[in-house]
């Protein structure tokens, strides 16, 4: 259960700054669906606006990483941070960007392998090789 009220469209309509962000979410995503993450952030209009602007810049503007790669990175970080909501949300987004079942299985194997070797390296306190250092 959420720790804040998830605002309805009727409640959003009464706050112009929030309505503007929700309208932009719908237009940008070409969908009427606004997920619970944004509905929770709508309780704090400035946080909602700032977060949506950042998401658009990082996740949607063209860059050196393709959209699917960005979603996979997001899933990996969300997994490491134990954010079930974000794992589900960005897995759904990755699937709309072409993630196949085979790619997802391989990706999960990489996450599992990284988690295992990260734990071993941290537990053993292995010093970083000089060759890996920049500068």
RAZIVEN-V667049 format. One record per backbone hydrogen bond with DSSP energy under -0.5 kcal/mol. NH is the residue of the N-H (numbers start at 1). CO is the residue of the C=O. If there is no record, write none. Layout:
# RAZIVEN-V667049
{{NH	CO} {NH	CO}}
This chain:
# RAZIVEN-V667049
{{7	5} {7	39} {12	8} {13	9} {14	10} {14	11} {15	12} {16	14} {18	15} {19	12} {19	15} {20	16} {21	17} {22	18} {23	19} {24	20} {25	21} {26	22} {27	23} {28	24} {29	25} {30	26} {31	26} {38	35} {39	35} {40	36} {41	37} {42	38} {43	40} {44	41} {47	44} {48	41} {48	44} {49	45} {50	46} {51	47} {52	48} {53	49} {54	50} {55	51} {56	52} {57	53} {58	54} {59	55} {60	55} {60	56} {61	56} {70	66} {71	67} {72	68} {73	69} {74	70} {75	71} {76	72} {77	73} {78	74} {79	75} {80	76} {81	77} {82	79} {83	78} {84	82} {87	83} {88	84} {89	85} {90	86} {91	87} {92	88} {93	89} {94	90} {95	91} {96	92} {97	93} {97	94} {98	95} {99	94} {104	100} {105	101} {106	102} {107	103} {108	104} {109	105} {110	106} {111	107} {112	108} {113	109} {114	110} {115	111} {116	112} {117	113} {118	114} {119	115} {120	116} {121	117} {122	118} {123	119} {124	120} {125	121} {126	121} {132	129} {133	130}}
